[in-house]
Amino acid sequence: MGHPSVERRRVLAAAALGRESGVPGPDPAGGQPLRAVAGELLDVSPHVITIETPAGAEERLVIAPWATAWHGADVAPADLPLGSMVLMRALRGARVIERIWADTTRMTGTIQSIKGREDLTVELDCGPHRGHRTIVIPYRSSGRLQVRHPKFEPGYLFDAIGIRRDGTSLALLPATSQPPYPARSVPPAPTAYARTQSRIAGTATWSDTFDQEELGAAYPMLERADAGCRQAGVSCAGLPYLSVGSMLQVSNVCSNRSANVPVVACGCVAGRFCDRCVECDTSPRGRIAELSPFSYVELGGDLVNGCFNAQIGLG
C-alpha cells in the first residue's frame, strides 16, 4: 500500500487539528495588521529610514516616535550603521516603522566542538538541511550564555541570538535555557495527548535560514518520506504528522494575533528542543513551529526575545 497523497495528508492533518484548511495570511480578527519589511539600510535619521529592498527598490519609511532598534544591544534608530541588513515591524500599510532589528541572526543546533580561551569558537551541527555553522562567542557574552547553557559541551543543544559582523556570526544572548538532555535523547510526548486535541499549545520560535521575505514555518513532525529526512518526526509536544505544504494556523497567545502559515521546511532540529517559552506566561514544553522571521514578526514576535507562547489549531 503506497503513501497517501499530499492532499489526502492535508485533509487528515486538518481533521487531527480540528480545523479547516485555510489560505496564507493574518486573521483579520487580530486587529491592525503588522507587516515585516526588510532591506539594506541606505540612510536613517530620527524620523525617516531609507532602505534598498531585496527586489532592488529604494523605499523611504517613517520612523514612529516610539520606535526602538536593536543591533547587538538596544540603540536609537538613528544610530544604526549604514549598510546593515534590517528587518522592521511596520504599521499602517507598512509605512510606519515601530521596531528595527539590524544584522540579527540566530544560531540553533548541536554543539560539535568548542575552541578558545576568551573569545570562543563553536562548531554547530544545525541539522541535515542546514549543515554546519561556525560561530564566535565574544568573551563579554560567554558568561551569560554559559549560565543558560550549563552543558556547554559536544552533543548538547545550543540556541543563541546575535549579529552578523564582517562575515562572522557573533552569539550575544541565550535564546533559551538549554535542555538538560543530549540532542539525541528527546523525551517522548505525553501519551495522554494522543495527538487528538483540537488546539496544541507550545513554543513558536524563528530561524533566519528562510529566504529573506519568505512567509512560512519549519515543522518537526513531518512524514520522513515526504521530508526526505531521517531525523524528522521527533517532538515532545504531541504534534500530529503533517506534510510539506500543509497550513498551520498559528496563534500568538501573547499578542492575540493569528495567521495561516504554510509548512515549507523540515523542523527536525526545533523538534529536539523540549523547552518552554516564558514570554507572557509559561508555555507547555516543546517547539510546535519554527517560523520565518517575516512570519514571526507579523505575528507580533520580537526577534531578541526569541519565542512566543503559541497555539496551533482552530483560532
C-alpha positions as a Python dict, from the first residue, in 0.01 Angstrom:
ca = {
    (1, 'M'): (0, 0, 0),
    (2, 'G'): (153, 332, -105),
    (3, 'H'): (176, 657, 86),
    (4, 'P'): (-138, 877, 89),
    (5, 'S'): (-128, 1175, -144),
    (6, 'V'): (-12, 1513, -15),
    (7, 'E'): (-369, 1646, -45),
    (8, 'R'): (-502, 1347, 150),
    (9, 'R'): (-247, 1405, 427),
    (10, 'R'): (-354, 1769, 445),
    (11, 'V'): (-713, 1656, 497),
    (12, 'L'): (-610, 1409, 767),
    (13, 'A'): (-391, 1667, 940),
    (14, 'A'): (-670, 1926, 934),
    (15, 'A'): (-905, 1674, 1093),
    (16, 'A'): (-647, 1589, 1362),
    (17, 'L'): (-605, 1959, 1444),
    (18, 'G'): (-980, 2026, 1443),
    (19, 'R'): (-965, 2293, 1172),
    (20, 'E'): (-1042, 2362, 813),
    (21, 'S'): (-756, 2429, 575),
    (22, 'G'): (-718, 2800, 501),
    (23, 'V'): (-519, 3042, 290),
    (24, 'P'): (-192, 3206, 397),
    (25, 'G'): (-211, 3535, 580),
    (26, 'P'): (-316, 3709, 902),
    (27, 'D'): (-651, 3665, 1073),
    (28, 'P'): (-841, 3996, 1036),
    (29, 'A'): (-976, 3949, 1389),
    (30, 'G'): (-626, 4022, 1521),
    (31, 'G'): (-667, 4397, 1473),
    (32, 'Q'): (-449, 4626, 1265),
    (33, 'P'): (-209, 4405, 1068),
    (34, 'L'): (161, 4414, 1139),
    (35, 'R'): (393, 4397, 840),
    (36, 'A'): (754, 4290, 811),
    (37, 'V'): (983, 4496, 587),
    (38, 'A'): (1343, 4403, 503),
    (39, 'G'): (1631, 4561, 320),
    (40, 'E'): (1976, 4717, 331),
    (41, 'L'): (1999, 5040, 530),
    (42, 'L'): (2090, 5328, 298),
    (43, 'D'): (2013, 5628, 519),
    (44, 'V'): (1849, 5697, 854),
    (45, 'S'): (1751, 5998, 1063),
    (46, 'P'): (1545, 6017, 1382),
    (47, 'H'): (1229, 6033, 1170),
    (48, 'V'): (1291, 5862, 833),
    (49, 'I'): (1466, 5542, 725),
    (50, 'T'): (1566, 5462, 365),
    (51, 'I'): (1632, 5105, 256),
    (52, 'E'): (1701, 4909, -59),
    (53, 'T'): (1459, 4618, -72),
    (54, 'P'): (1559, 4266, -181),
    (55, 'A'): (1399, 4347, -519),
    (56, 'G'): (1633, 4645, -560),
    (57, 'A'): (1378, 4921, -498),
    (58, 'E'): (1451, 5218, -273),
    (59, 'E'): (1194, 5288, -2),
    (60, 'R'): (1160, 5574, 246),
    (61, 'L'): (960, 5491, 558),
    (62, 'V'): (853, 5695, 858),
    (63, 'I'): (1000, 5602, 1197),
    (64, 'A'): (740, 5624, 1473),
    (65, 'P'): (835, 5847, 1771),
    (66, 'W'): (819, 5540, 1999),
    (67, 'A'): (1026, 5315, 1770),
    (68, 'T'): (1313, 5110, 1910),
    (69, 'A'): (1606, 4934, 1745),
    (70, 'W'): (1849, 4652, 1825),
    (71, 'H'): (2199, 4594, 1688),
    (72, 'G'): (2359, 4367, 1944),
    (73, 'A'): (2211, 4597, 2208),
    (74, 'D'): (1928, 4849, 2222),
    (75, 'V'): (2018, 5157, 2019),
    (76, 'A'): (1842, 5465, 1884),
    (77, 'P'): (1719, 5400, 1529),
    (78, 'A'): (1925, 5693, 1400),
    (79, 'D'): (2244, 5528, 1535),
    (80, 'L'): (2214, 5212, 1325),
    (81, 'P'): (2514, 5160, 1093),
    (82, 'L'): (2459, 5222, 723),
    (83, 'G'): (2489, 4908, 515),
    (84, 'S'): (2337, 4684, 780),
    (85, 'M'): (2058, 4444, 685),
    (86, 'V'): (1743, 4541, 870),
    (87, 'L'): (1416, 4367, 942),
    (88, 'M'): (1145, 4602, 1058),
    (89, 'R'): (796, 4577, 1205),
    (90, 'A'): (561, 4824, 1040),
    (91, 'L'): (209, 4958, 1089),
    (92, 'R'): (-37, 5142, 866),
    (93, 'G'): (15, 4960, 542),
    (94, 'A'): (388, 4904, 604),
    (95, 'R'): (466, 5278, 601),
    (96, 'V'): (532, 5348, 973),
    (97, 'I'): (816, 5162, 1145),
    (98, 'E'): (794, 5080, 1515),
    (99, 'R'): (1071, 4821, 1566),
    (100, 'I'): (1401, 4759, 1384),
    (101, 'W'): (1643, 4468, 1411),
    (102, 'A'): (1977, 4511, 1234),
    (103, 'D'): (2208, 4226, 1121),
    (104, 'T'): (2024, 3994, 1361),
    (105, 'T'): (2093, 3622, 1341),
    (106, 'R'): (2002, 3309, 1536),
    (107, 'M'): (2234, 3014, 1591),
    (108, 'T'): (2049, 2689, 1671),
    (109, 'G'): (2197, 2339, 1666),
    (110, 'T'): (2401, 2075, 1841),
    (111, 'I'): (2744, 2163, 1976),
    (112, 'Q'): (3021, 1979, 1787),
    (113, 'S'): (3333, 2144, 1925),
    (114, 'I'): (3444, 2444, 2133),
    (115, 'K'): (3781, 2614, 2098),
    (116, 'G'): (3945, 2916, 2257),
    (117, 'R'): (4008, 3065, 2600),
    (118, 'E'): (3849, 3411, 2585),
    (119, 'D'): (3655, 3451, 2262),
    (120, 'L'): (3518, 3102, 2194),
    (121, 'T'): (3476, 2944, 1851),
    (122, 'V'): (3191, 2694, 1843),
    (123, 'E'): (3109, 2450, 1566),
    (124, 'L'): (2737, 2371, 1545),
    (125, 'D'): (2557, 2094, 1363),
    (126, 'C'): (2241, 2275, 1250),
    (127, 'G'): (2074, 1962, 1112),
    (128, 'P'): (2072, 1777, 779),
    (129, 'H'): (1902, 2064, 594),
    (130, 'R'): (2122, 2346, 726),
    (131, 'G'): (2465, 2189, 763),
    (132, 'H'): (2741, 2301, 998),
    (133, 'R'): (2798, 2655, 1115),
    (134, 'T'): (3095, 2815, 1289),
    (135, 'I'): (3007, 3090, 1537),
    (136, 'V'): (3201, 3307, 1781),
    (137, 'I'): (3102, 3380, 2140),
    (138, 'P'): (3276, 3704, 2248),
    (139, 'Y'): (3433, 3689, 2592),
    (140, 'R'): (3191, 3952, 2731),
    (141, 'S'): (2894, 3731, 2633),
    (142, 'S'): (3032, 3392, 2734),
    (143, 'G'): (2925, 3408, 3099),
    (144, 'R'): (2564, 3493, 3021),
    (145, 'L'): (2544, 3222, 2755),
    (146, 'Q'): (2702, 2950, 2967),
    (147, 'V'): (2475, 3023, 3265),
    (148, 'R'): (2179, 2937, 3041),
    (149, 'H'): (2376, 2654, 2870),
    (150, 'P'): (2526, 2462, 3165),
    (151, 'K'): (2601, 2155, 2949),
    (152, 'F'): (2840, 2352, 2733),
    (153, 'E'): (2993, 2050, 2565),
    (154, 'P'): (2963, 1846, 2244),
    (155, 'G'): (2639, 1659, 2194),
    (156, 'Y'): (2417, 1912, 2370),
    (157, 'L'): (2182, 2166, 2217),
    (158, 'F'): (2267, 2534, 2173),
    (159, 'D'): (2046, 2829, 2083),
    (160, 'A'): (2160, 3192, 2081),
    (161, 'I'): (2077, 3525, 1921),
    (162, 'G'): (2334, 3771, 1798),
    (163, 'I'): (2452, 3970, 1500),
    (164, 'R'): (2646, 3914, 1180),
    (165, 'R'): (2960, 4128, 1162),
    (166, 'D'): (3219, 4112, 883),
    (167, 'G'): (3104, 3766, 781),
    (168, 'T'): (3117, 3629, 1137),
    (169, 'S'): (2816, 3523, 1345),
    (170, 'L'): (2854, 3656, 1699),
    (171, 'A'): (2643, 3488, 1970),
    (172, 'L'): (2543, 3751, 2226),
    (173, 'L'): (2225, 3638, 2405),
    (174, 'P'): (2091, 3296, 2505),
    (175, 'A'): (1767, 3227, 2318),
    (176, 'T'): (1658, 2960, 2564),
    (177, 'S'): (1757, 2770, 2875),
    (178, 'Q'): (1941, 2470, 2738),
    (179, 'P'): (1754, 2138, 2763),
    (180, 'P'): (1933, 1911, 3013),
    (181, 'Y'): (1949, 1604, 2786),
    (182, 'P'): (2177, 1528, 2488),
    (183, 'A'): (2034, 1623, 2148),
    (184, 'R'): (1975, 1256, 2065),
    (185, 'S'): (1768, 1189, 2380),
    (186, 'V'): (1449, 1394, 2333),
    (187, 'P'): (1178, 1300, 2586),
    (188, 'P'): (869, 1139, 2428),
    (189, 'A'): (540, 1322, 2402),
    (190, 'P'): (294, 1256, 2686),
    (191, 'T'): (73, 960, 2595),
    (192, 'A'): (-234, 1150, 2717),
    (193, 'Y'): (-201, 1385, 2420),
    (194, 'A'): (-268, 1107, 2168),
    (195, 'R'): (-236, 1382, 1904),
    (196, 'T'): (-612, 1439, 1907),
    (197, 'Q'): (-664, 1771, 2085),
    (198, 'S'): (-815, 2046, 1871),
    (199, 'R'): (-557, 2306, 1979),
    (200, 'I'): (-196, 2231, 2062),
    (201, 'A'): (0, 2472, 2280),
    (202, 'G'): (373, 2517, 2294),
    (203, 'T'): (652, 2745, 2176),
    (204, 'A'): (695, 2924, 1844),
    (205, 'T'): (1049, 3033, 1760),
    (206, 'W'): (1220, 3174, 1449),
    (207, 'S'): (1515, 3094, 1228),
    (208, 'D'): (1699, 3308, 973),
    (209, 'T'): (1757, 3014, 738),
    (210, 'F'): (1447, 3101, 533),
    (211, 'D'): (1456, 3322, 225),
    (212, 'Q'): (1463, 3691, 315),
    (213, 'E'): (1094, 3774, 262),
    (214, 'E'): (954, 3423, 296),
    (215, 'L'): (637, 3356, 492),
    (216, 'G'): (634, 3004, 633),
    (217, 'A'): (730, 2761, 905),
    (218, 'A'): (952, 2462, 969),
    (219, 'Y'): (758, 2185, 1142),
    (220, 'P'): (905, 1893, 1342),
    (221, 'M'): (652, 1615, 1278),
    (222, 'L'): (681, 1575, 903),
    (223, 'E'): (644, 1239, 738),
    (224, 'R'): (1001, 1121, 687),
    (225, 'A'): (938, 1010, 329),
    (226, 'D'): (780, 1344, 247),
    (227, 'A'): (1056, 1548, 415),
    (228, 'G'): (1341, 1333, 287),
    (229, 'C'): (1478, 1346, 641),
    (230, 'R'): (1555, 1053, 867),
    (231, 'Q'): (1560, 1289, 1167),
    (232, 'A'): (1205, 1420, 1115),
    (233, 'G'): (917, 1307, 1334),
    (234, 'V'): (1072, 1388, 1674),
    (235, 'S'): (886, 1612, 1923),
    (236, 'C'): (783, 1610, 2286),
    (237, 'A'): (480, 1829, 2210),
    (238, 'G'): (233, 1564, 2091),
    (239, 'L'): (207, 1702, 1738),
    (240, 'P'): (28, 1527, 1450),
    (241, 'Y'): (213, 1430, 1136),
    (242, 'L'): (187, 1685, 854),
    (243, 'S'): (328, 1716, 504),
    (244, 'V'): (519, 1998, 339),
    (245, 'G'): (259, 2243, 210),
    (246, 'S'): (19, 2191, 499),
    (247, 'M'): (-129, 2503, 655),
    (248, 'L'): (-70, 2580, 1023),
    (249, 'Q'): (-300, 2824, 1194),
    (250, 'V'): (-56, 2980, 1439),
    (251, 'S'): (-182, 3198, 1725),
    (252, 'N'): (47, 3419, 1931),
    (253, 'V'): (-108, 3393, 2276),
    (254, 'C'): (91, 3696, 2394),
    (255, 'S'): (-22, 3938, 2121),
    (256, 'N'): (-360, 3778, 2042),
    (257, 'R'): (-269, 3758, 1674),
    (258, 'S'): (-321, 3464, 1441),
    (259, 'A'): (-219, 3375, 1089),
    (260, 'N'): (-230, 3084, 848),
    (261, 'V'): (131, 2986, 785),
    (262, 'P'): (236, 2720, 531),
    (263, 'V'): (479, 2445, 628),
    (264, 'V'): (773, 2499, 394),
    (265, 'A'): (1061, 2317, 565),
    (266, 'C'): (1154, 2033, 798),
    (267, 'G'): (1191, 2137, 1162),
    (268, 'C'): (1385, 1835, 1283),
    (269, 'V'): (1624, 2046, 1494),
    (270, 'A'): (1342, 2251, 1650),
    (271, 'G'): (1173, 1925, 1748),
    (272, 'R'): (1468, 1834, 1970),
    (273, 'F'): (1409, 2131, 2200),
    (274, 'C'): (1170, 2027, 2475),
    (275, 'D'): (1184, 2373, 2633),
    (276, 'R'): (932, 2635, 2739),
    (277, 'C'): (867, 2996, 2643),
    (278, 'V'): (803, 3244, 2926),
    (279, 'E'): (727, 3545, 2706),
    (280, 'C'): (390, 3627, 2863),
    (281, 'D'): (321, 3313, 3066),
    (282, 'T'): (484, 2969, 3080),
    (283, 'S'): (409, 2759, 2773),
    (284, 'P'): (384, 2380, 2768),
    (285, 'R'): (708, 2208, 2668),
    (286, 'G'): (803, 2171, 2305),
    (287, 'R'): (852, 2381, 1992),
    (288, 'I'): (545, 2347, 1774),
    (289, 'A'): (664, 2574, 1492),
    (290, 'E'): (986, 2742, 1385),
    (291, 'L'): (879, 3047, 1184),
    (292, 'S'): (1049, 3252, 919),
    (293, 'P'): (1147, 3596, 1052),
    (294, 'F'): (874, 3757, 839),
    (295, 'S'): (600, 3530, 976),
    (296, 'Y'): (733, 3563, 1331),
    (297, 'V'): (741, 3945, 1321),
    (298, 'E'): (398, 3973, 1157),
    (299, 'L'): (254, 3763, 1441),
    (300, 'G'): (390, 4015, 1691),
    (301, 'G'): (710, 3836, 1791),
    (302, 'D'): (1030, 4012, 1895),
    (303, 'L'): (1343, 3858, 1742),
    (304, 'V'): (1552, 3929, 2052),
    (305, 'N'): (1306, 3756, 2286),
    (306, 'G'): (1335, 3451, 2063),
    (307, 'C'): (995, 3291, 2120),
    (308, 'F'): (631, 3345, 2195),
    (309, 'N'): (367, 3123, 2354),
    (310, 'A'): (173, 2976, 2066),
    (311, 'Q'): (-118, 2754, 1976),
    (312, 'I'): (-195, 2578, 1652),
    (313, 'G'): (-541, 2462, 1554),
    (314, 'L'): (-874, 2638, 1547),
    (315, 'G'): (-835, 3011, 1601),
}
